[in-house]
Amino acid sequence: MSNDLTHRVTFDRIGRHGGRNGSPAPDPVVRALSGDQLVDSIALYARRFLASPSFEVVLDPNSGKGFILAGMRTAGTFTVETLSAKGGADRG
Protein backbone atom coordinates (compact mmCIF):
# COMPACT_ATOMS: atom_id res chain seq x y z
CA MET A 1 0.00 0.00 0.00
CA SER A 2 1.37 3.36 -0.96
CA ASN A 3 2.27 6.06 1.55
CA ASP A 4 0.54 8.81 -0.44
CA LEU A 5 -2.92 7.26 -0.84
CA THR A 6 -5.98 7.25 1.37
CA HIS A 7 -7.41 3.94 2.58
CA ARG A 8 -11.02 3.34 3.55
CA VAL A 9 -11.45 0.59 6.16
CA THR A 10 -14.98 -0.82 6.24
CA PHE A 11 -15.83 -3.17 9.08
CA ASP A 12 -18.11 -6.12 8.37
CA ARG A 13 -18.33 -6.78 12.08
CA ILE A 14 -16.30 -5.93 15.17
CA GLY A 15 -16.52 -6.96 18.80
CA ARG A 16 -19.76 -8.03 20.41
CA HIS A 17 -21.92 -5.20 19.11
CA GLY A 18 -20.76 -3.68 15.83
CA GLY A 19 -22.34 -5.56 12.93
CA ARG A 20 -23.55 -8.54 14.95
CA ASN A 21 -27.11 -9.57 15.77
CA GLY A 22 -28.54 -6.97 13.40
CA SER A 23 -26.66 -4.01 14.88
CA PRO A 24 -24.91 -1.67 12.44
CA ALA A 25 -21.16 -1.98 11.92
CA PRO A 26 -19.02 1.07 12.79
CA ASP A 27 -18.59 3.83 10.22
CA PRO A 28 -15.63 3.41 7.85
CA VAL A 29 -12.22 4.78 8.81
CA VAL A 30 -10.54 6.92 6.12
CA ARG A 31 -6.93 7.94 6.59
CA ALA A 32 -3.86 8.66 4.47
CA LEU A 33 -1.40 6.21 5.95
CA SER A 34 1.26 3.68 5.08
CA GLY A 35 0.57 -0.03 5.63
CA ASP A 36 2.10 -0.20 9.14
CA GLN A 37 0.40 3.01 10.23
CA LEU A 38 -2.88 1.70 8.81
CA VAL A 39 -2.74 -1.43 11.00
CA ASP A 40 -1.98 0.72 14.06
CA SER A 41 -4.87 3.06 13.21
CA ILE A 42 -7.27 0.12 12.82
CA ALA A 43 -6.17 -1.25 16.20
CA LEU A 44 -6.64 2.12 17.90
CA TYR A 45 -10.12 2.51 16.38
CA ALA A 46 -11.16 -1.10 17.12
CA ARG A 47 -10.14 -0.97 20.79
CA ARG A 48 -13.35 0.83 21.81
CA PHE A 49 -15.52 -1.97 20.38
CA LEU A 50 -13.66 -4.91 21.95
CA ALA A 51 -14.08 -6.38 25.43
CA SER A 52 -10.59 -7.91 25.34
CA PRO A 53 -7.65 -5.60 26.08
CA SER A 54 -5.38 -7.95 24.13
CA PHE A 55 -5.96 -8.41 20.40
CA GLU A 56 -4.12 -8.44 17.08
CA VAL A 57 -4.98 -6.81 13.75
CA VAL A 58 -4.07 -8.91 10.70
CA LEU A 59 -4.11 -7.33 7.23
CA ASP A 60 -3.46 -8.99 3.87
CA PRO A 61 -2.58 -6.01 1.66
CA ASN A 62 -2.82 -8.10 -1.52
CA SER A 63 -6.46 -9.08 -0.97
CA GLY A 64 -7.51 -5.93 0.91
CA LYS A 65 -9.06 -8.09 3.65
CA GLY A 66 -8.27 -8.27 7.32
CA PHE A 67 -9.43 -9.55 10.66
CA ILE A 68 -9.00 -8.93 14.36
CA LEU A 69 -7.99 -11.77 16.65
CA ALA A 70 -8.76 -11.74 20.39
CA GLY A 71 -7.46 -14.85 22.06
CA MET A 72 -8.44 -17.86 19.98
CA ARG A 73 -11.40 -16.23 18.20
CA THR A 74 -12.02 -13.74 15.42
CA ALA A 75 -13.26 -10.51 16.99
CA GLY A 76 -13.81 -8.62 13.75
CA THR A 77 -13.45 -8.55 9.98
CA PHE A 78 -12.84 -5.64 7.62
CA THR A 79 -12.05 -4.63 4.05
CA VAL A 80 -9.45 -2.05 3.00
CA GLU A 81 -10.08 -0.05 -0.17
CA THR A 82 -7.37 2.19 -1.61
CA LEU A 83 -8.70 5.59 -2.69
CA SER A 84 -7.14 8.17 -4.95
CA ALA A 85 -6.04 11.53 -3.57
CA LYS A 86 -9.45 12.96 -4.51
CA GLY A 87 -11.32 10.34 -2.47
CA GLY A 88 -12.50 8.22 -5.40
CA ALA A 89 -11.72 4.53 -5.78
CA ASP A 90 -8.25 3.92 -7.20
CA ARG A 91 -8.66 2.09 -10.50
CA GLY A 92 -4.91 1.45 -10.87
Secondary structure by P-SEA (a helix, b strand, c coil): ccccbbbbbbbccccccccccccccccbbbbbccaaaaaaaaaaaaccccccccbbbbbccccccccccccccccccbbbbbbccccccccc
